[in-house]
Amino acid sequence: MMKKIKRLSLNLLLITLFFTGLVLIFNFQIRSYLLNKQVQQYDIANYSKKDLEDNLKKKGNFDFDSVESISNELVLKAQIKNNDLPIIGGIAIPIVKLSLPIYNGLDNTSLLSGAGTMKPDQQMGKRNYALASHSAKDKTILFSPLEFISLKEKIYVTDLKNIYIYQVSFKEKVDPSRV
């Protein structure tokens, strides 16, 4: 009987080590998958103009200092929380295959699901429209594709009432520690 228990314990330990190794090896791919899933959950096509107008009236978080760097822990928390995020529009840049929801304000969960507005008083279609999001090693998710954008490329922003067209006039790679 003791032999069977030892054997079972050893097998469970080996299986646990095997799966832990797989998670560590495919860590990058798992995080990218979860981030893509999070973005797709809040696709602007799932919302109406009224939903976006109502969300614009909600108070957003504009405390940029509360935003943390992207990590596996934050990605998992965002998946588990299942928040009803205040989506107010969408941004698309076809040339770099970027399409993200825009949220009112910025917090960790919003920035892991799309782009957040930087200032409470800015209006879509009026002057500059400052947005923030995360960049990741996977150059296909969140704001990572912006690395490949060229000057004069078109950026489309919508609130489902209007489509506003912006144009890239300046590009600068900024060190992550610079705020």
Buried (B, 14 or more C-beta within 10 A) or exposed (E): EEEEEEEEEEEEEEEEEEEEEEEEEEEEEBBBBBBBEBBEBBBBEEBEEEBBEEBBEEEBBBEEEEBEEBEEEBBEEBBEEEEEBBBBBBBBBEBBEBBBBBBBBBBBBBBBBBBBBBEEEEEBBEEEBEBBBBBBEBEEBBBBBBEEBEEEBEBBBBBBEEEBEBEBEEEEEEEEEEE
